[in-house]
Amino acid sequence: MSYEQITWETADGIATITLNRPDALNAFTHVMRDELIAAFDAADADDEVRAVIVTGAGRGFCAGADLSAGADTFNAGAGGERAKARWAAGEIDGVPRDGGGTVALRIAESRKPVIAAFNGPAVGVGVTMMLPADIRLAAESARFGLVFARRGIVPEAASTWFLPRVVGISQAMEWVATGRIFDAREALSGRLVSHVVPDDDLLPAARGIAREIADNTSGISVAVSRQLLWGMLSADSPWEAHRLDSKAINGLGASPDAAEGVEAFLAKRQAKFPMRVSTDYPDYIPPWPPRPTA
């Protein structure tokens, strides 16, 4: 597939998705929305891809929603092509689905680990759509802003679920209620990102983590672990985790990947895991996020 507003590259088991509207600080559009969803579909379908990195072209990660429509930017009922594009994501409870939310939920569904590499300003949806990433790194020059209250709207991209779980409710409310811009060091202390590195080291650092995953782990193990870790954030008790852990340990313990992992360790050699995420993912792991039943 060819892309207009992102780029997609794969090399040595790592897919890199780059938001590619540098002249607009990679502002989010319905085209970018559709292309990001397609890119994550492609990553899940490609068994050679073991990890996904998302970053931005130029000096910014994502400046938030494209505001070129002016006052009607967030008015899905304003008519015209922009409104039609917003409706293209479908409906939920009789209203247009939030475009950022469709991306965030697709990232949440990923069976490959996702690494966000914030190379510059990340504002609004530029932050919220990446909350389901598993690992978030920031360049020292990165700046962040959950500016929704300053635009007369509310946080989107399912971030009212993700953000308090990532950073805690008090930190989430401070950033959302003030809508202020904050720097990478504050993002680190607030647990929005796990690493801050010099600008030139950002992509090498992201690729280093992805390389560890691609070179040393079972794709099935990582995919199942990702789903269990995120899914258990809202489990009623640890008994739910125990129930699914027991199924996974029993099922995967008898798998070719488990046999290979043990044999490689005992032989002191690199493991070559034979199982494929596209064909061997266990059906006893419930999908996450679960979809609404009505």
N, C-alpha and C positions, 0 to 999 in steps of 0.2 A: 504493500500500500504506500502511496506517496502522501506526504504531509505538507500542509501549507504553513501552519503556525507552530509546529514543533519539529524537532529532528529526532530520528531514531537510529541508534548505532548499536551493534553487538560485536563484542570481541572477547574471546576466551571466557565465555560463560557469563559475561556481564552485559546487560542492556543499559544504555544511557539514553534517557529521554531529556531533551533540552527544550525548554520553552523558548520559542524563537520569533519574538516580535521585539527585537532590541530597541528599535526606534521609539516604541511605546512602553519601554520598561516591562515588556512581556505582559501587558495588561490582558486580563482574562476575557475571552469572547465565547460565543456559542460554538464557533469553529474549533477553538482550542479545547473546549469541553469535549466535543465529539472525538477529536483526535487523541486526547489523553485516554479516553475510555477504550478506543480502538487499540492504542499502544499497549495498554495493560492486558487486553484480550490477546494480543500477539505474544506478549511475554509469557502468559500462562500456557499458550498453545505450543510454545517452543521449548522442548525439553533440554536444549543446549543452554538456555538462559537459566542461571542459578540465582541471580540477584539483579535488582533494578535500581539504578541511580536516577534521580530527578534533579535537574539543575536549570539555570537560566542562561541565556545568551546575553553578552554585553555586560553592563554594569549593574544590572538588577536581576532579582529572581522573578518577582511578579508584583506589579504595582497595584494589584487588586482588579476589580471589575473595570472594563473599558467604559469610561464615562462620556464617550463622544455623543451619546444621545441626549445629553443634558438632563433636564429635569425629569424626563420620562425614562431614564436609564433603568430604574427598578420597577416601572409601571407596566406590568405584563398586559394590561388592558388598554394600552395606549393605541393599539392598532399598528398596521404596517408590518414590514418585514421583520423588524426586531422582535415584535411581539410574537409573530409566527415562529421565529427561531426559539424563543423561550418556551413556547408550548411544545416544541418538538421533543422535549425531554419527557413528555407524557404528563399525567396528572396523578395527584394523590389527594384523596378526600375532596375531589372536585375542583382543585386549584392546580396551577402549573407547578410541576416539581422544580425545586431550586436546582439550578444548573451546577453550582458548586457541590451541592449534596450528591448529585449523581456521580461526580468524579470521586468525592471522598468515599462514598460507599463502594465504588468499584475498586479503589485502592484497598479498602478494608477487606474485600473479598479475595485479594491477590493470594495466590499460592506460592509466590516468590517473595522473599524478604525485600522490603523497599527502604532505600536510603535517600533521604532528602539532603541535598547539598545547597544551602542558602548562600549564594555568591554575592548578594547585595540586598537592597531593600525588598522586603516581603510584607505586603500590607493587605488587610482584608482577606479575600479568598486566597491570596498568595500565601497566607499563613494557614487558614482553616482547612483548605483542601489537603494539606500535607500532614495534618494531625494524625491520620491513620498510618503514616509512615512508621516503620519500626525503629529507625535510627535517624536522628536529625542532627546534622552538623552545620556550623555557621562559620563563614569567613569573618575575620575581625571587622570588616567594613559593613557587615550586614546590619540592617535596621529592621525593626518589626513594629507593626501597629494593628491592633484590633479596633479599627476606627469606626465601627458601625454606628455607635451612638452619635458620632459627629456628622453622620450623613442621614440621620433620621430613620435608620433601619435597625435590624437586630443581627446578631451573629448567625451565619448560615453554614452550609456544608456539614450539617449534623454536629457542629462544633459545640453546641450546648451539651452534648453527650460526651464528646471526646475531650474537650479542653479541661474540664474539672478533673477528669481521670488522669490526664497527663501531668497537669501542674498543680492540682489541688483547687478547691473551690475559692479560697481567699485570694490566691494569686490570680485566678481566672477573673474574678469579679473586679479586682483592681484594674487589670488591663482593659477589660470590657467597659467598665463604667467610666473610666477616664478617656478611653480612646486615644491615649497618648502614644507617641513613637518612643521606642526604647531600643537600646543598643544590644549587641551580641552578648556582652558580659552579663547584662541583666537577664537576657534570655537563658543564659547558662545557669545563673543562680536560681532562676525561677523554674528550671527543669523543662523549658520548652525545647532546648537543644542539649545534647550530651557532650559535645565537643565544640570549642572555638579554636580555630587555627588561623595562621597567617593566610592572607588571600591566595597566594601562590600555592599553598599547600592543600587547599580545600579538595580539589578533585583527586589528587594523589591519596589523601587520607580516606576519602570515600571509596576509592578503588581498592585501597588496602584492606578495608573491612570486607568489601565484596569479594576480594580475592581469597580471604580466609574462608569465607563461606563456600565459594565455588570449588576450591581446591581440597577441602578437608571434610566436607559433610555430605550426608545423604540428603538428596533433594526431597524425598518423601518425609524423612524425619523433620526437616526444617519446615516443610509445608504444614504437617500435622501440628507441630509445636506452635507455629504461628497462630493457627486457628484456635488451639486450646488456650493459649495465653490471652489472646484478645477476648475470646468467648467467655472465659471465666471471670472477667472483670465485673460482670453483672450477674454471676451465679448467686443463688440464694445461700449457699453454704459450701464449705470445702468438700462435702460429700458428693456434690455434683462433679467436682474435679476428680475425686477418687473414682467415681463410676466410669468416667471417660478415660482417665489414666489407665485403669485396669484393662479396659478394652484395647487401648492402644498398645500397652506393653505386651499383652497377650498376643495380639495380632501381628505387630511388627517384630516381636521377639522371635517369631517363627518364620520371618521373611528372609529372602536372599540378602537384603541389605544388612540385616543384623549379623548373619553368618559372615558376610564379607568384612564387616567392621571389626568383629572379634578376630577373625583369621589374620587380617592385615596388622592389627595391633600385636598379636603374638609373634608374627613374622617380622615385625619392625619394618614394614613397607607401607607405601602409600595405598590407601584403599581405593578400589574402583567399584563404586556402588552400581549395581546393574538395574535397579528399579527406576521407572519413569513416572513423573508426576502426572502426565497426561493419561496414562493407562492404569497405573497401579495405586492411585490414591484410594485409601480405604473408605468404603461406603458407610461404615459405622460411625464416622466422625460427622456430626451434624454441621450443616452449612452455617457459616457466620459471615456477616450479620444475618440473623434469621429474618425472612421477609414477612411483612404483615399478612395476617390470615384473612383480613377483610378490607 
